[in-house]
Amino acid sequence: MKEIIVVGCGFSGSILGRKLAEDLNRQVVILEKRSHIGGNMFDELDEHGILIQRYGPHFLNTNNYAIIRFLEQYTNLFPHFTKLLSYIDGQYVRLPFNFLTVQQLVGAENSEILLKKLRRNFKGRDRVPILELVDHTDSDISAYGTLLFEKAYRTYTSKMWGIQPEQIDKYVLERVPMAMNYDERYLNKDFQYLPTQGFTRLFENMLNHPNIKVRLSTDALKLLDLEESTGTIYFEGRPVDCLVYTGAIDELFQKKYGALPYRSLDIRYEYYENLNHVLPSEIISYPQAPGYTRSTEYRKLMLDDSGAHGSVVATEYPLEYNPNSTVGNTPYYPVNTEESDAVYRMYLTEAEKFKSLFLCGRLAEFKYYNMDICIEHALQYFENIKSYLEHEDS
């Protein structure tokens, strides 16, 4: 039986690897370029006993309880409703922007008419995208939407993505809509959790299967050969039944159509020895600050911090992804514009020449998946691979 190769050890690769090993009883080799499992969800206890998510904060938020049930096979989860603040004009305001934010930004007395209009015009809706406010026919609603857009969305987006918001896919701007009430939860998802012992433990258990072999610190692109004339994929000189690829698609094809744009992060840490709590919220967004976008105080995300000493704040500085740089050499977010999507489609045409190649995940599909969508998508995508393998075996 030929091995199945999975490139990447984040949620997409790990879920598909586990399903292939367990449901189909196939031998799976997972190749991971980094020295650890878990992809960007990797976390670890630092020297102060604080559980640090090394690639920025991640949370499980979903309306689909099947995702929670699936993950609970591999770890214990505890409810955690993510709450953020944004620092605008010298004050902390609630994020998501909600009715309290209206009062904070325009003043309580001035907010009365606007709040009535928002309730009337968006009756029955929990959240409304910022661009819908900006483009509204009511001048007061449009003016407030424009105020939010210019003070927060434009400034944050231009730092985060390195381009103006008019250039980015509208989906990015709609990820954090305004709450049409006083809801303080960052996302209005029904089920919100964190893993009790961290994400790394979850991945350790998911990958703990006799049919799975994980090879860390391994550059898969140096071991793979895609023969276009026959549509055959080789791994270390041997043909493989299928390749599940979750890395950057442009790198798989040697960037023959040019590099796709991804954003990375330079995360800087500051330890406070004599303070257990530093920030007024677990995460603070800084749309107006020079260079950095947000800070996370990880002690606030721990279910049990009794073994922690002091507190750590991690601050994120976005920058362009550069695989050859010492900083910013990890791709986090695909930059979806009309131009980059057109280049991606050229790479997708290349991929379609190989029937045994399966692209899954944020980097391989060049889509900005949230974690819940990424997990749900991988579980659904498994059925495609299953059908292919069963057809090949018949």
Summary of the structure (lengths in Angstrom):
residues: 394
radius of gyration: 22.4
end to end distance: 13.9
largest distance: 72.4
contacts: 1275
relative contact order: 0.20
helix: 34%
strand: 23%
